[in-house]
Amino acid sequence: MPFDDAVARIRAFGPCALCGTGADASGAKLGSGFALTDIRQPDALQVARLAMTRPVPDRPPAPLYLRAPDAKLPATVQPL
């Protein structure tokens, strides 16, 4: 995804903390309301509090696959 598209999606999401290699550049484009942090793994309690501020979805979430699954069905075992 191009950097400007990613920044637009973050802006649409709303104020949040930014971390990672693109945080400084993203924060400069986004302006106030987007804090920089060095925390890489969010606290589950904070994630739950953030989720409570979002609207209740009208359907269950769909799975998000970052890559194709590599799981394979087990081979059939022949009885002895």
PDB file with SEQRES, HELIX, SHEET and CRYST1 records, atoms N, CA, C and O in Angstrom:
SEQRES   1 A   80  MET PRO PHE ASP ASP ALA VAL ALA ARG ILE ARG ALA PHE          
SEQRES   2 A   80  GLY PRO CYS ALA LEU CYS GLY THR GLY ALA ASP ALA SER          
SEQRES   3 A   80  GLY ALA LYS LEU GLY SER GLY PHE ALA LEU THR ASP ILE          
SEQRES   4 A   80  ARG GLN PRO ASP ALA LEU GLN VAL ALA ARG LEU ALA MET          
SEQRES   5 A   80  THR ARG PRO VAL PRO ASP ARG PRO PRO ALA PRO LEU TYR          
SEQRES   6 A   80  LEU ARG ALA PRO ASP ALA LYS LEU PRO ALA THR VAL GLN          
SEQRES   7 A   80  PRO LEU                                                      
HELIX    1 AA1 PHE A    3  PHE A   13  1                                  11    
HELIX    2 AA2 ALA A   23  LEU A   30  1                                   8    
HELIX    3 AA3 ALA A   44  MET A   52  1                                   9    
SHEET    1 AA1 2 ALA A  17  LEU A  18  0                                        
SHEET    2 AA1 2 ALA A  35  LEU A  36  1                                        
CRYST1    1.000    1.000    1.000  90.00  90.00  90.00 P 1           1          
ATOM      1  N   MET A   1       0.850  -1.157   0.000  1.00  0.00           N  
ATOM      2  CA  MET A   1       0.000   0.000   0.000  1.00  0.00           C  
ATOM      3  C   MET A   1       0.908   1.236   0.000  1.00  0.00           C  
ATOM      4  O   MET A   1       1.858   1.308   0.779  1.00  0.00           O  
ATOM      5  N   PRO A   2       0.622   2.182  -0.853  1.00  0.00           N  
ATOM      6  CA  PRO A   2       1.412   3.413  -0.853  1.00  0.00           C  
ATOM      7  C   PRO A   2       1.288   4.151   0.489  1.00  0.00           C  
ATOM      8  O   PRO A   2       0.255   4.086   1.155  1.00  0.00           O  
ATOM      9  N   PHE A   3       2.343   4.838   0.860  1.00  0.00           N  
ATOM     10  CA  PHE A   3       2.409   5.528   2.149  1.00  0.00           C  
ATOM     11  C   PHE A   3       1.247   6.503   2.326  1.00  0.00           C  
ATOM     12  O   PHE A   3       0.627   6.530   3.389  1.00  0.00           O  
ATOM     13  N   ASP A   4       0.943   7.295   1.313  1.00  0.00           N  
ATOM     14  CA  ASP A   4      -0.139   8.277   1.433  1.00  0.00           C  
ATOM     15  C   ASP A   4      -1.497   7.604   1.650  1.00  0.00           C  
ATOM     16  O   ASP A   4      -2.348   8.140   2.361  1.00  0.00           O  
ATOM     17  N   ASP A   5      -1.703   6.432   1.040  1.00  0.00           N  
ATOM     18  CA  ASP A   5      -2.954   5.696   1.270  1.00  0.00           C  
ATOM     19  C   ASP A   5      -3.026   5.199   2.714  1.00  0.00           C  
ATOM     20  O   ASP A   5      -4.085   5.249   3.341  1.00  0.00           O  
ATOM     21  N   ALA A   6      -1.906   4.723   3.231  1.00  0.00           N  
ATOM     22  CA  ALA A   6      -1.869   4.259   4.622  1.00  0.00           C  
ATOM     23  C   ALA A   6      -2.158   5.407   5.578  1.00  0.00           C  
ATOM     24  O   ALA A   6      -2.899   5.235   6.546  1.00  0.00           O  
ATOM     25  N   VAL A   7      -1.587   6.563   5.317  1.00  0.00           N  
ATOM     26  CA  VAL A   7      -1.831   7.741   6.169  1.00  0.00           C  
ATOM     27  C   VAL A   7      -3.306   8.133   6.108  1.00  0.00           C  
ATOM     28  O   VAL A   7      -3.889   8.499   7.129  1.00  0.00           O  
ATOM     29  N   ALA A   8      -3.905   8.063   4.937  1.00  0.00           N  
ATOM     30  CA  ALA A   8      -5.331   8.400   4.801  1.00  0.00           C  
ATOM     31  C   ALA A   8      -6.192   7.430   5.610  1.00  0.00           C  
ATOM     32  O   ALA A   8      -7.176   7.848   6.221  1.00  0.00           O  
ATOM     33  N   ARG A   9      -5.845   6.159   5.623  1.00  0.00           N  
ATOM     34  CA  ARG A   9      -6.613   5.179   6.403  1.00  0.00           C  
ATOM     35  C   ARG A   9      -6.450   5.425   7.896  1.00  0.00           C  
ATOM     36  O   ARG A   9      -7.411   5.310   8.658  1.00  0.00           O  
ATOM     37  N   ILE A  10      -5.242   5.762   8.311  1.00  0.00           N  
ATOM     38  CA  ILE A  10      -5.021   6.062   9.731  1.00  0.00           C  
ATOM     39  C   ILE A  10      -5.810   7.301  10.124  1.00  0.00           C  
ATOM     40  O   ILE A  10      -6.424   7.329  11.191  1.00  0.00           O  
ATOM     41  N   ARG A  11      -5.801   8.321   9.280  1.00  0.00           N  
ATOM     42  CA  ARG A  11      -6.554   9.546   9.557  1.00  0.00           C  
ATOM     43  C   ARG A  11      -8.050   9.246   9.684  1.00  0.00           C  
ATOM     44  O   ARG A  11      -8.721   9.783  10.566  1.00  0.00           O  
ATOM     45  N   ALA A  12      -8.567   8.388   8.802  1.00  0.00           N  
ATOM     46  CA  ALA A  12      -9.983   8.030   8.851  1.00  0.00           C  
ATOM     47  C   ALA A  12     -10.315   7.245  10.118  1.00  0.00           C  
ATOM     48  O   ALA A  12     -11.423   7.356  10.642  1.00  0.00           O  
ATOM     49  N   PHE A  13      -9.370   6.458  10.611  1.00  0.00           N  
ATOM     50  CA  PHE A  13      -9.574   5.689  11.846  1.00  0.00           C  
ATOM     51  C   PHE A  13      -9.747   6.625  13.027  1.00  0.00           C  
ATOM     52  O   PHE A  13     -10.585   6.393  13.898  1.00  0.00           O  
ATOM     53  N   GLY A  14      -8.953   7.680  13.051  1.00  0.00           N  
ATOM     54  CA  GLY A  14      -9.056   8.647  14.142  1.00  0.00           C  
ATOM     55  C   GLY A  14      -7.826   8.641  15.020  1.00  0.00           C  
ATOM     56  O   GLY A  14      -6.905   7.853  14.803  1.00  0.00           O  
ATOM     57  N   PRO A  15      -7.805   9.521  16.019  1.00  0.00           N  
ATOM     58  CA  PRO A  15      -6.638   9.648  16.890  1.00  0.00           C  
ATOM     59  C   PRO A  15      -6.206   8.307  17.472  1.00  0.00           C  
ATOM     60  O   PRO A  15      -7.026   7.548  17.988  1.00  0.00           O  
ATOM     61  N   CYS A  16      -4.918   8.028  17.383  1.00  0.00           N  
ATOM     62  CA  CYS A  16      -4.365   6.783  17.908  1.00  0.00           C  
ATOM     63  C   CYS A  16      -2.860   6.975  18.115  1.00  0.00           C  
ATOM     64  O   CYS A  16      -2.297   8.003  17.738  1.00  0.00           O  
ATOM     65  N   ALA A  17      -2.233   5.993  18.707  1.00  0.00           N  
ATOM     66  CA  ALA A  17      -0.789   6.013  18.919  1.00  0.00           C  
ATOM     67  C   ALA A  17      -0.114   5.344  17.728  1.00  0.00           C  
ATOM     68  O   ALA A  17      -0.598   4.337  17.212  1.00  0.00           O  
ATOM     69  N   LEU A  18       0.988   5.905  17.307  1.00  0.00           N  
ATOM     70  CA  LEU A  18       1.737   5.395  16.162  1.00  0.00           C  
ATOM     71  C   LEU A  18       3.061   4.822  16.647  1.00  0.00           C  
ATOM     72  O   LEU A  18       3.710   5.401  17.518  1.00  0.00           O  
ATOM     73  N   CYS A  19       3.462   3.688  16.087  1.00  0.00           N  
ATOM     74  CA  CYS A  19       4.773   3.121  16.420  1.00  0.00           C  
ATOM     75  C   CYS A  19       5.332   2.446  15.186  1.00  0.00           C  
ATOM     76  O   CYS A  19       4.619   2.226  14.207  1.00  0.00           O  
ATOM     77  N   GLY A  20       6.583   2.125  15.237  1.00  0.00           N  
ATOM     78  CA  GLY A  20       7.227   1.432  14.129  1.00  0.00           C  
ATOM     79  C   GLY A  20       8.081   2.364  13.296  1.00  0.00           C  
ATOM     80  O   GLY A  20       8.252   3.541  13.615  1.00  0.00           O  
ATOM     81  N   THR A  21       8.615   1.808  12.215  1.00  0.00           N  
ATOM     82  CA  THR A  21       9.565   2.554  11.402  1.00  0.00           C  
ATOM     83  C   THR A  21       8.943   3.749  10.679  1.00  0.00           C  
ATOM     84  O   THR A  21       9.648   4.705  10.357  1.00  0.00           O  
ATOM     85  N   GLY A  22       7.661   3.712  10.424  1.00  0.00           N  
ATOM     86  CA  GLY A  22       7.009   4.816   9.725  1.00  0.00           C  
ATOM     87  C   GLY A  22       6.286   5.783  10.640  1.00  0.00           C  
ATOM     88  O   GLY A  22       5.592   6.681  10.165  1.00  0.00           O  
ATOM     89  N   ALA A  23       6.437   5.613  11.952  1.00  0.00           N  
ATOM     90  CA  ALA A  23       5.679   6.435  12.901  1.00  0.00           C  
ATOM     91  C   ALA A  23       6.031   7.915  12.805  1.00  0.00           C  
ATOM     92  O   ALA A  23       5.139   8.763  12.798  1.00  0.00           O  
ATOM     93  N   ASP A  24       7.310   8.229  12.731  1.00  0.00           N  
ATOM     94  CA  ASP A  24       7.709   9.645  12.671  1.00  0.00           C  
ATOM     95  C   ASP A  24       7.147  10.326  11.423  1.00  0.00           C  
ATOM     96  O   ASP A  24       6.583  11.417  11.504  1.00  0.00           O  
ATOM     97  N   ALA A  25       7.305   9.678  10.278  1.00  0.00           N  
ATOM     98  CA  ALA A  25       6.818  10.271   9.029  1.00  0.00           C  
ATOM     99  C   ALA A  25       5.297  10.353   9.023  1.00  0.00           C  
ATOM    100  O   ALA A  25       4.729  11.342   8.560  1.00  0.00           O  
ATOM    101  N   SER A  26       4.639   9.324   9.534  1.00  0.00           N  
ATOM    102  CA  SER A  26       3.167   9.336   9.600  1.00  0.00           C  
ATOM    103  C   SER A  26       2.677  10.432  10.530  1.00  0.00           C  
ATOM    104  O   SER A  26       1.750  11.171  10.198  1.00  0.00           O  
ATOM    105  N   GLY A  27       3.307  10.536  11.704  1.00  0.00           N  
ATOM    106  CA  GLY A  27       2.918  11.557  12.667  1.00  0.00           C  
ATOM    107  C   GLY A  27       3.079  12.960  12.111  1.00  0.00           C  
ATOM    108  O   GLY A  27       2.259  13.837  12.382  1.00  0.00           O  
ATOM    109  N   ALA A  28       4.142  13.176  11.327  1.00  0.00           N  
ATOM    110  CA  ALA A  28       4.364  14.493  10.732  1.00  0.00           C  
ATOM    111  C   ALA A  28       3.247  14.839   9.754  1.00  0.00           C  
ATOM    112  O   ALA A  28       2.825  15.994   9.687  1.00  0.00           O  
ATOM    113  N   LYS A  29       2.764  13.861   8.998  1.00  0.00           N  
ATOM    114  CA  LYS A  29       1.687  14.115   8.038  1.00  0.00           C  
ATOM    115  C   LYS A  29       0.325  14.238   8.708  1.00  0.00           C  
ATOM    116  O   LYS A  29      -0.532  14.998   8.256  1.00  0.00           O  
ATOM    117  N   LEU A  30       0.127  13.473   9.805  1.00  0.00           N  
ATOM    118  CA  LEU A  30      -1.184  13.442  10.455  1.00  0.00           C  
ATOM    119  C   LEU A  30      -1.428  14.621  11.378  1.00  0.00           C  
ATOM    120  O   LEU A  30      -2.567  15.069  11.512  1.00  0.00           O  
ATOM    121  N   GLY A  31      -0.394  15.129  12.012  1.00  0.00           N  
ATOM    122  CA  GLY A  31      -0.551  16.262  12.917  1.00  0.00           C  
ATOM    123  C   GLY A  31      -0.981  15.852  14.303  1.00  0.00           C  
ATOM    124  O   GLY A  31      -0.710  14.732  14.734  1.00  0.00           O  
ATOM    125  N   SER A  32      -1.652  16.749  15.010  1.00  0.00           N  
ATOM    126  CA  SER A  32      -2.017  16.503  16.405  1.00  0.00           C  
ATOM    127  C   SER A  32      -3.092  15.427  16.510  1.00  0.00           C  
ATOM    128  O   SER A  32      -3.842  15.178  15.566  1.00  0.00           O  
ATOM    129  N   GLY A  33      -3.146  14.803  17.670  1.00  0.00           N  
ATOM    130  CA  GLY A  33      -4.106  13.736  17.902  1.00  0.00           C  
ATOM    131  C   GLY A  33      -3.530  12.355  17.648  1.00  0.00           C  
ATOM    132  O   GLY A  33      -4.167  11.350  17.963  1.00  0.00           O  
ATOM    133  N   PHE A  34      -2.353  12.294  17.092  1.00  0.00           N  
ATOM    134  CA  PHE A  34      -1.695  11.022  16.795  1.00  0.00           C  
ATOM    135  C   PHE A  34      -0.348  11.020  17.522  1.00  0.00           C  
ATOM    136  O   PHE A  34       0.620  11.640  17.081  1.00  0.00           O  
ATOM    137  N   ALA A  35      -0.318  10.308  18.643  1.00  0.00           N  
ATOM    138  CA  ALA A  35       0.881  10.282  19.492  1.00  0.00           C  
ATOM    139  C   ALA A  35       1.877   9.240  18.988  1.00  0.00           C  
ATOM    140  O   ALA A  35       1.493   8.229  18.400  1.00  0.00           O  
ATOM    141  N   LEU A  36       3.145   9.501  19.224  1.00  0.00           N  
ATOM    142  CA  LEU A  36       4.195   8.531  18.914  1.00  0.00           C  
ATOM    143  C   LEU A  36       4.479   7.720  20.170  1.00  0.00           C  
ATOM    144  O   LEU A  36       4.501   8.268  21.272  1.00  0.00           O  
ATOM    145  N   THR A  37       4.695   6.426  20.013  1.00  0.00           N  
ATOM    146  CA  THR A  37       4.997   5.554  21.145  1.00  0.00           C  
ATOM    147  C   THR A  37       6.009   4.504  20.716  1.00  0.00           C  
ATOM    148  O   THR A  37       6.140   4.198  19.531  1.00  0.00           O  
ATOM    149  N   ASP A  38       6.720   3.958  21.690  1.00  0.00           N  
ATOM    150  CA  ASP A  38       7.646   2.868  21.391  1.00  0.00           C  
ATOM    151  C   ASP A  38       7.071   1.523  21.830  1.00  0.00           C  
ATOM    152  O   ASP A  38       7.759   0.505  21.762  1.00  0.00           O  
ATOM    153  N   ILE A  39       5.821   1.512  22.277  1.00  0.00           N  
ATOM    154  CA  ILE A  39       5.162   0.271  22.675  1.00  0.00           C  
ATOM    155  C   ILE A  39       4.799  -0.505  21.415  1.00  0.00           C  
ATOM    156  O   ILE A  39       4.099   0.011  20.544  1.00  0.00           O  
ATOM    157  N   ARG A  40       5.272  -1.736  21.319  1.00  0.00           N  
ATOM    158  CA  ARG A  40       5.024  -2.550  20.118  1.00  0.00           C  
ATOM    159  C   ARG A  40       3.887  -3.543  20.314  1.00  0.00           C  
ATOM    160  O   ARG A  40       3.266  -3.974  19.343  1.00  0.00           O  
ATOM    161  N   GLN A  41       3.608  -3.909  21.560  1.00  0.00           N  
ATOM    162  CA  GLN A  41       2.532  -4.866  21.826  1.00  0.00           C  
ATOM    163  C   GLN A  41       1.530  -4.204  22.750  1.00  0.00           C  
ATOM    164  O   GLN A  41       1.865  -3.883  23.891  1.00  0.00           O  
ATOM    165  N   PRO A  42       0.310  -3.991  22.285  1.00  0.00           N  
ATOM    166  CA  PRO A  42      -0.665  -3.275  23.103  1.00  0.00           C  
ATOM    167  C   PRO A  42      -1.108  -4.076  24.321  1.00  0.00           C  
ATOM    168  O   PRO A  42      -1.125  -5.307  24.301  1.00  0.00           O  
ATOM    169  N   ASP A  43      -1.456  -3.371  25.354  1.00  0.00           N  
ATOM    170  CA  ASP A  43      -2.028  -3.959  26.560  1.00  0.00           C  
ATOM    171  C   ASP A  43      -3.461  -4.382  26.224  1.00  0.00           C  
ATOM    172  O   ASP A  43      -4.219  -3.592  25.663  1.00  0.00           O  
ATOM    173  N   ALA A  44      -3.836  -5.610  26.559  1.00  0.00           N  
ATOM    174  CA  ALA A  44      -5.165  -6.125  26.228  1.00  0.00           C  
ATOM    175  C   ALA A  44      -6.262  -5.244  26.827  1.00  0.00           C  
ATOM    176  O   ALA A  44      -7.311  -5.062  26.208  1.00  0.00           O  
ATOM    177  N   LEU A  45      -6.038  -4.706  28.003  1.00  0.00           N  
ATOM    178  CA  LEU A  45      -7.043  -3.842  28.628  1.00  0.00           C  
ATOM    179  C   LEU A  45      -7.256  -2.576  27.793  1.00  0.00           C  
ATOM    180  O   LEU A  45      -8.389  -2.130  27.615  1.00  0.00           O  
ATOM    181  N   GLN A  46      -6.177  -2.008  27.289  1.00  0.00           N  
ATOM    182  CA  GLN A  46      -6.302  -0.819  26.453  1.00  0.00           C  
ATOM    183  C   GLN A  46      -7.016  -1.130  25.140  1.00  0.00           C  
ATOM    184  O   GLN A  46      -7.802  -0.321  24.648  1.00  0.00           O  
ATOM    185  N   VAL A  47      -6.740  -2.300  24.579  1.00  0.00           N  
ATOM    186  CA  VAL A  47      -7.429  -2.704  23.345  1.00  0.00           C  
ATOM    187  C   VAL A  47      -8.928  -2.859  23.615  1.00  0.00           C  
ATOM    188  O   VAL A  47      -9.752  -2.435  22.806  1.00  0.00           O  
ATOM    189  N   ALA A  48      -9.276  -3.463  24.744  1.00  0.00           N  
ATOM    190  CA  ALA A  48     -10.687  -3.624  25.098  1.00  0.00           C  
ATOM    191  C   ALA A  48     -11.360  -2.267  25.290  1.00  0.00           C  
ATOM    192  O   ALA A  48     -12.490  -2.064  24.845  1.00  0.00           O  
ATOM    193  N   ARG A  49     -10.673  -1.343  25.948  1.00  0.00           N  
ATOM    194  CA  ARG A  49     -11.253  -0.002  26.144  1.00  0.00           C  
ATOM    195  C   ARG A  49     -11.450   0.705  24.808  1.00  0.00           C  
ATOM    196  O   ARG A  49     -12.462   1.373  24.595  1.00  0.00           O  
ATOM    197  N   LEU A  50     -10.492   0.557  23.921  1.00  0.00           N  
ATOM    198  CA  LEU A  50     -10.624   1.157  22.596  1.00  0.00           C  
ATOM    199  C   LEU A  50     -11.797   0.529  21.844  1.00  0.00           C  
ATOM    200  O   LEU A  50     -12.568   1.236  21.195  1.00  0.00           O  
ATOM    201  N   ALA A  51     -11.933  -0.783  21.928  1.00  0.00           N  
ATOM    202  CA  ALA A  51     -13.032  -1.468  21.240  1.00  0.00           C  
ATOM    203  C   ALA A  51     -14.385  -0.998  21.752  1.00  0.00           C  
ATOM    204  O   ALA A  51     -15.347  -0.924  20.987  1.00  0.00           O  
ATOM    205  N   MET A  52     -14.466  -0.681  23.039  1.00  0.00           N  
ATOM    206  CA  MET A  52     -15.738  -0.225  23.605  1.00  0.00           C  
ATOM    207  C   MET A  52     -16.160   1.137  23.069  1.00  0.00           C  
ATOM    208  O   MET A  52     -17.334   1.495  23.165  1.00  0.00           O  
ATOM    209  N   THR A  53     -15.221   1.909  22.502  1.00  0.00           N  
ATOM    210  CA  THR A  53     -15.558   3.226  21.958  1.00  0.00           C  
ATOM    211  C   THR A  53     -16.054   3.149  20.515  1.00  0.00           C  
ATOM    212  O   THR A  53     -16.577   4.127  19.981  1.00  0.00           O  
ATOM    213  N   ARG A  54     -15.889   1.988  19.890  1.00  0.00           N  
ATOM    214  CA  ARG A  54     -16.264   1.835  18.489  1.00  0.00           C  
ATOM    215  C   ARG A  54     -17.720   1.378  18.386  1.00  0.00           C  
ATOM    216  O   ARG A  54     -18.233   0.771  19.326  1.00  0.00           O  
ATOM    217  N   PRO A  55     -18.389   1.650  17.279  1.00  0.00           N  
ATOM    218  CA  PRO A  55     -19.775   1.196  17.120  1.00  0.00           C  
ATOM    219  C   PRO A  55     -19.852  -0.331  17.095  1.00  0.00           C  
ATOM    220  O   PRO A  55     -18.918  -1.005  16.661  1.00  0.00           O  
ATOM    221  N   VAL A  56     -20.966  -0.856  17.561  1.00  0.00           N  
ATOM    222  CA  VAL A  56     -21.178  -2.304  17.545  1.00  0.00           C  
ATOM    223  C   VAL A  56     -21.422  -2.732  16.099  1.00  0.00           C  
ATOM    224  O   VAL A  56     -22.307  -2.185  15.441  1.00  0.00           O  
ATOM    225  N   PRO A  57     -20.660  -3.694  15.595  1.00  0.00           N  
ATOM    226  CA  PRO A  57     -20.854  -4.116  14.198  1.00  0.00           C  
ATOM    227  C   PRO A  57     -22.173  -4.856  14.027  1.00  0.00           C  
ATOM    228  O   PRO A  57     -22.710  -5.414  14.985  1.00  0.00           O  
ATOM    229  N   ASP A  58     -22.690  -4.859  12.808  1.00  0.00           N  
ATOM    230  CA  ASP A  58     -23.946  -5.550  12.535  1.00  0.00           C  
ATOM    231  C   ASP A  58     -23.738  -6.996  12.102  1.00  0.00           C  
ATOM    232  O   ASP A  58     -24.708  -7.715  11.863  1.00  0.00           O  
ATOM    233  N   ARG A  59     -22.487  -7.426  11.998  1.00  0.00           N  
ATOM    234  CA  ARG A  59     -22.184  -8.823  11.645  1.00  0.00           C  
ATOM    235  C   ARG A  59     -20.850  -9.212  12.288  1.00  0.00           C  
ATOM    236  O   ARG A  59     -20.068  -8.341  12.666  1.00  0.00           O  
ATOM    237  N   PRO A  60     -20.589 -10.519  12.411  1.00  0.00           N  
ATOM    238  CA  PRO A  60     -19.320 -10.934  13.015  1.00  0.00           C  
ATOM    239  C   PRO A  60     -18.146 -10.548  12.117  1.00  0.00           C  
ATOM    240  O   PRO A  60     -18.311 -10.417  10.904  1.00  0.00           O  
ATOM    241  N   PRO A  61     -16.973 -10.367  12.700  1.00  0.00           N  
ATOM    242  CA  PRO A  61     -15.825  -9.983  11.887  1.00  0.00           C  
ATOM    243  C   PRO A  61     -15.408 -11.110  10.939  1.00  0.00           C  
ATOM    244  O   PRO A  61     -15.523 -12.293  11.262  1.00  0.00           O  
ATOM    245  N   ALA A  62     -14.934 -10.720   9.790  1.00  0.00           N  
ATOM    246  CA  ALA A  62     -14.415 -11.690   8.827  1.00  0.00           C  
ATOM    247  C   ALA A  62     -12.944 -11.953   9.155  1.00  0.00           C  
ATOM    248  O   ALA A  62     -12.276 -11.083   9.714  1.00  0.00           O  
ATOM    249  N   PRO A  63     -12.443 -13.112   8.824  1.00  0.00           N  
ATOM    250  CA  PRO A  63     -11.027 -13.376   9.096  1.00  0.00           C  
ATOM    251  C   PRO A  63     -10.133 -12.473   8.252  1.00  0.00           C  
ATOM    252  O   PRO A  63     -10.483 -12.105   7.131  1.00  0.00           O  
ATOM    253  N   LEU A  64      -8.994 -12.128   8.799  1.00  0.00           N  
ATOM    254  CA  LEU A  64      -8.010 -11.315   8.096  1.00  0.00           C  
ATOM    255  C   LEU A  64      -6.771 -12.168   7.903  1.00  0.00           C  
ATOM    256  O   LEU A  64      -6.067 -12.476   8.864  1.00  0.00           O  
ATOM    257  N   TYR A  65      -6.505 -12.547   6.671  1.00  0.00           N  
ATOM    258  CA  TYR A  65      -5.342 -13.367   6.362  1.00  0.00           C  
ATOM    259  C   TYR A  65      -4.238 -12.469   5.829  1.00  0.00           C  
ATOM    260  O   TYR A  65      -4.410 -11.798   4.811  1.00  0.00           O  
ATOM    261  N   LEU A  66      -3.110 -12.459   6.517  1.00  0.00           N  
ATOM    262  CA  LEU A  66      -1.982 -11.662   6.068  1.00  0.00           C  
ATOM    263  C   LEU A  66      -1.180 -12.392   5.003  1.00  0.00           C  
ATOM    264  O   LEU A  66      -0.422 -11.777   4.253  1.00  0.00           O  
ATOM    265  N   ARG A  67      -1.349 -13.686   4.942  1.00  0.00           N  
ATOM    266  CA  ARG A  67      -0.722 -14.481   3.891  1.00  0.00           C  
ATOM    267  C   ARG A  67      -1.592 -15.715   3.692  1.00  0.00           C  
ATOM    268  O   ARG A  67      -2.472 -16.008   4.502  1.00  0.00           O  
ATOM    269  N   ALA A  68      -1.339 -16.418   2.627  1.00  0.00           N  
ATOM    270  CA  ALA A  68      -2.129 -17.620   2.359  1.00  0.00           C  
ATOM    271  C   ALA A  68      -1.868 -18.656   3.445  1.00  0.00           C  
ATOM    272  O   ALA A  68      -0.731 -18.804   3.894  1.00  0.00           O  
ATOM    273  N   PRO A  69      -2.911 -19.380   3.877  1.00  0.00           N  
ATOM    274  CA  PRO A  69      -2.684 -20.395   4.897  1.00  0.00           C  
ATOM    275  C   PRO A  69      -1.785 -21.502   4.364  1.00  0.00           C  
ATOM    276  O   PRO A  69      -1.872 -21.876   3.195  1.00  0.00           O  
ATOM    277  N   ASP A  70      -0.926 -22.018   5.223  1.00  0.00           N  
ATOM    278  CA  ASP A  70      -0.037 -23.094   4.798  1.00  0.00           C  
ATOM    279  C   ASP A  70      -0.379 -24.417   5.481  1.00  0.00           C  
ATOM    280  O   ASP A  70       0.370 -25.388   5.366  1.00  0.00           O  
ATOM    281  N   ALA A  71      -1.493 -24.456   6.181  1.00  0.00           N  
ATOM    282  CA  ALA A  71      -1.918 -25.703   6.822  1.00  0.00           C  
ATOM    283  C   ALA A  71      -2.397 -26.689   5.764  1.00  0.00           C  
ATOM    284  O   ALA A  71      -3.020 -26.307   4.774  1.00  0.00           O  
ATOM    285  N   LYS A  72      -2.101 -27.937   5.988  1.00  0.00           N  
ATOM    286  CA  LYS A  72      -2.526 -28.979   5.061  1.00  0.00           C  
ATOM    287  C   LYS A  72      -3.302 -30.031   5.837  1.00  0.00           C  
ATOM    288  O   LYS A  72      -3.031 -30.267   7.015  1.00  0.00           O  
ATOM    289  N   LEU A  73      -4.251 -30.653   5.188  1.00  0.00           N  
ATOM    290  CA  LEU A  73      -4.986 -31.733   5.817  1.00  0.00           C  
ATOM    291  C   LEU A  73      -4.041 -32.905   6.065  1.00  0.00           C  
ATOM    292  O   LEU A  73      -3.141 -33.159   5.263  1.00  0.00           O  
ATOM    293  N   PRO A  74      -4.241 -33.613   7.164  1.00  0.00           N  
ATOM    294  CA  PRO A  74      -3.362 -34.756   7.414  1.00  0.00           C  
ATOM    295  C   PRO A  74      -3.583 -35.845   6.364  1.00  0.00           C  
ATOM    296  O   PRO A  74      -4.677 -36.015   5.827  1.00  0.00           O  
ATOM    297  N   ALA A  75      -2.522 -36.557   6.103  1.00  0.00           N  
ATOM    298  CA  ALA A  75      -2.617 -37.672   5.151  1.00  0.00           C  
ATOM    299  C   ALA A  75      -3.469 -38.773   5.789  1.00  0.00           C  
ATOM    300  O   ALA A  75      -3.452 -38.968   7.004  1.00  0.00           O  
ATOM    301  N   THR A  76      -4.188 -39.464   4.965  1.00  0.00           N  
ATOM    302  CA  THR A  76      -5.004 -40.555   5.499  1.00  0.00           C  
ATOM    303  C   THR A  76      -4.087 -41.687   5.937  1.00  0.00           C  
ATOM    304  O   THR A  76      -3.132 -42.036   5.243  1.00  0.00           O  
ATOM    305  N   VAL A  77      -4.388 -42.244   7.081  1.00  0.00           N  
ATOM    306  CA  VAL A  77      -3.577 -43.329   7.624  1.00  0.00           C  
ATOM    307  C   VAL A  77      -4.266 -44.643   7.324  1.00  0.00           C  
ATOM    308  O   VAL A  77      -5.451 -44.811   7.611  1.00  0.00           O  
ATOM    309  N   GLN A  78      -3.534 -45.561   6.753  1.00  0.00           N  
ATOM    310  CA  GLN A  78      -4.073 -46.870   6.449  1.00  0.00           C  
ATOM    311  C   GLN A  78      -4.061 -47.738   7.685  1.00  0.00           C  
ATOM    312  O   GLN A  78      -3.032 -47.814   8.356  1.00  0.00           O  
ATOM    313  N   PRO A  79      -5.177 -48.409   8.026  1.00  0.00           N  
ATOM    314  CA  PRO A  79      -5.188 -49.280   9.207  1.00  0.00           C  
ATOM    315  C   PRO A  79      -4.231 -50.453   9.004  1.00  0.00           C  
ATOM    316  O   PRO A  79      -4.014 -50.903   7.879  1.00  0.00           O  
ATOM    317  N   LEU A  80      -3.666 -50.940  10.097  1.00  0.00           N  
ATOM    318  CA  LEU A  80      -2.730 -52.071  10.022  1.00  0.00           C  
ATOM    319  C   LEU A  80      -3.430 -53.381   9.874  1.00  0.00           C  
ATOM    320  O   LEU A  80      -2.779 -54.424   9.797  1.00  0.00           O  
TER     321      LEU A  80                                                      
END                                                                             
